[in-house]
Amino acid sequence: MTTMTKTDAPTGTTVLDASGVTMRFGGLTAVRGVDLTVNAGEIVGLIGPNGAGKTTFFNCLTGLYVPTEGKVSYKGTVLPPKPHLVTQAGIARTFQNIRLFANMTVLENVLVGRHTRTKEGLWSALLRLPGYKKAENASRERCMELLEFIGLADKADHLARNLPYGDQRKLEIARALASDPGLLLLDEPTAGMNPQETRVTEELIFAIRDQGIAILVIEHDMRFIFNLCDRVAVLVQGEKLVEGTAPVVQGDERVVAAYLGTPFEGAPGAEEAAEVEAAEATAAGTAKADTTTPTTTEEEDTR
């Protein structure tokens, strides 16, 4: 794994500031008043049982959903509720279910993620003007740099569908990195991986962090998340239950109860929990139906 161009955000600077984020679907509340910050050079984990609202919260951060209440700011600027504008601002994401262009090459998939950083217009592309050729060459060079960084440069001409599962996961990360983000959102990056692939992914995420990119990650593998993250926030039925270092979160009895299914004071009932999860699933289906191309921010992930 080689290094890549390092971002210039000072460590400790607030990159993401989500304040009072609430998302309602009709009369059901999937996310309620969640506050979360991510600083430059930091890895923050987001965990919780199935149906806790983690992906819904991610969708609020990336413009797929417009929060019913609250605001999301990136480096002090409130984000517009448009996925492509969020990407342009500096936030990229991956999805729980792999969403690659199966019949395109590895390099072409990464080039797709580069489109928000190219400035050439339609006529320049159609007429193959010098400015377009220069931009195209620069994009290819940058994407090859990313493939070298994640260890897939030797497979640049392979079709994405022919890659092993672990390499497909890495390719999705490379495509997200192609937009030169200051914040990378990873939705279950080790889902379906074996222990060796999980270790490789952990090393890759650390390497990305070392380049100055802040990371927010959803994951169900507790050992992975607690080894990886500087801080961990726990969502239970759309509300942030606790946030802190790994020992703080692991030692909280409410977190243990939430994962074991044991009711704790103020916990929602099973019927309410089922209604919220169903509302999230319905919204996910609607968003997916409205999507035409699987770019790094313009998709919905279903649970």
N, C-alpha and C positions, 0 to 999 in steps of 0.2 A: 504494500500500500504506500503510495507516494503522497507528498503534500500537495496542496492546491493553494490558490491565492487566498490570503487571509483577509478577513473583514476588519474594519477599523473601529468598530464599536468598543468603547472602553469597558473593561470588566466592571460589573456592578451597576451600569446604567440600565434603567428600566426600559425594556424592549416592548413588552406586552403589559397592558393594564386593563383588565376586565373588571368593571365595577357594577355590581348589582344586576348582573345579567339574568333575566327572566325570560322564559319561552313558554308561551301557552298555546295549546291547540284546542280552540273552542273553550270549553270550561275546564279543561285539564291542564295542569301545570307540570311540564316535563323538567324544567330547570327553574329554580327559584332563588333569586337574589345571590348569585354566586360571584364572589370577588376572588380574583387571582392575578398575581403578577409574576412575570418571568424576566429575569435580568440577563444582560449580556454575559456570555460565558457560563451560563447555568443550565443544568438539566433538571427539569421539574416533571414529576410523574403525576398522572391522574388515574386513580383506581376506583373501583366500586363494583358491586354485584351487577349482573346483567340487568338492563332496564334502568340503571341508575341515572341515565341522562348524559353520559360521557360524550358520545358521538354527537348528540344534539348540541351540547356545549361547544364542541369543535366546529360544528356547522355555523353556530352563531359567531364564532371568531373569524371564520373565513368567508362570510358573506352569503353563504347558501341560505341561511335563515336571517331574517331581520328580527332581533330580539324584541319581545313585547315591551320590556323595560330594560333600563341599564344602557351602558355604552362600552365599546371596545376601542382602545387606543393603541396605536403602534408608534413608539418613539415620540409620544406626546401629541400625536395627531389622531383625531377620531376617524376610524375607518369607514369608508362608504360601504353600503350594503350591496356590493357587486363583487362577485368572486374574482373577476379578472383585474379589478382595481385593487383588491386586497393583495393579489399576487404582485402587481406592479409596485405596491407600497413596500413589499418585502417579506410577505408571509407565504410559505409554501407548505403543502401537506401531502401525505400519502394516505392510503385507505386500507382498511382491514382486508377486504377482498382485492386480490391483484387485478389491476385495470390497465394492462398494457395493450399496445397495438400488436396483436399476435403475429400478423403477417408483415410487419415492418421489421427492419433490422434493429439491432441493439442501438447503434448510433442514431438511426432515424428516430427512435423513441425518445432519446435524450434531446435531440434537436427540437422535438415538439415542445418540450419544456422551456426552450430558449426563446420562444416567440415573443414573450412580453419584454424582452430586452433588445429586440431588433427594431430599428426605426424606419427601414425602407418600406415604401408604399407599394400599391398594386402595380402602377405603371412601371416603376423601377424593376419589379420582378418580371413583368411581362416582356419588357424590352431588354432585359438582362444588361442594365446599365452598369458602368464601372462601380458605382456606389453599392449596388446590390451584390455584385460579385465579391467586393471587399468585405461586406457584412456577412455574407454566406461563409467565406473562408474563415473569418474571425469566429463565427459560431461553431463551425466544425472543429476548429482548434480548441476552443473552450470545452466543447463536449468530449473531445478525446482526452483532454486533461482530466475531466471528471471520471471518465471510464478508467483511466490509469489509476486514479485515486482510489476507486472502489475495487480495482482488480479485474476489470472486464475489458481492458483495451484489446486483448488478443481475440475477443469475441465480438468486436464491433460490427462485423459483417454477417454475423449469425442472425437468424430470425429469432425474435423474442420468444416465440412459442417453443423453440427447441432448447431453451435454457433450463437447467435444473431449477427446482423450486427456490432454493436459497438465492441463486443468482438473479432470478426474477424479482425477488424482494429487493435486492441490492440495486437492480436496474430502476425500480420505482423511486428509490431514494436519489439516485443519480439524476433522474428526470426532474425531481423536485428541486435539487440543488442547481439545476441548469438556469433557474430564474434568479440566481444569486440572492437568496433570501438572507435576512438577518435573524429570522425565526423559522424553525422547521417543526411542523406538527406531524407526529408519527402515530398512526392509529394501529395498535397491535402489530408492531413490526416483526415480532417473532412468532406470530400465529402459525401453527402447523410445522414449525421447525424442530429438528432434532437438536440435542444438546450441543453438538459441535457447531451447527449453523447458528445457534443462539449465541455462542461465545464469539463467533466471527462478527455477528451483528453488533454485539456489545462493544467490541473493539472499534468497529466502524463509527458508531455513535460517539464514542469518546474522541476519535480522530476528528470528526466533524465539529464537536465542541471546541477542540483545541485550535480550530481555525477561526474562532470567535463567533460562531453561530449558536444562538440560544436554541434550546430544544424543549418542547413539551410533548410528552409521550403518554399514550394510553396503553396499558398492558395488563393482562391477567396473570402473567407469570410473576409471582411475588418475589421469588429469589432474584430474578432478573431486575425487577424494578427497584428493589431495595439496594442492590449492588450498584446500580447505575446512577441513581438520582441524588441530587443535593437536597431536594425537598420533595415531599409527596403530599398531595391533597386527595382526600377521600370524599367521593360523592355517594350519597345514599338517597334514592328516590328524588333526585334533582337538587338536593341541598348539600352544601359542603359541611361534612360532619367534623372533620379535623384536618389540620395541615401542619406539617413539621418535618423534622428529620426522620430517618428510618426508625430509630429506636423509639421516638415519641409516638409515631403512628402504630408501630407494632405493639406497643404497650398499652394502647387505648382499648379499654374493654368494649366500648361501643363499636369499634371497628371489627373486633373479633365476633361480636354478636351479629353484626350486619352480614358477615360472610357465612356464619353458621345458620342464619335464618332465625336467630333468637330475638324476639321483640325487646326493644329498649324504650325508655321513656320518651314519648313524643314521636315514636316511629309510626309511619303510615300503616294502615291495615292492608291485608293481602288483596282485598278487592280494589282499593285505591291504587295500589302498586300495579295491578294487572291493567287497569284502565289507562294509566300513564304509559305503560309499555305498548299497549295497543295503539294509542294515539301517535307515539313516536314511529311505529311501524307504518301506519297509514301515511304520515307525512313523508316518510322515507320513500314510499312507493310513488307518491305524487311527484317528489323532486326528481326521482329517477326517470319517470315518464317524460319530464320536461327537459331532460338532458339530451343533447345531440352528439357531443364529443367528449371523450373522457380526458379532459385536461387536468392539470394538477389541482385545480380548485373548484372545477365546475361539475362535481359529481356528488352524489349522496351515497353514503355507505349504509347498508341495511344490517340489522342485527337479527 
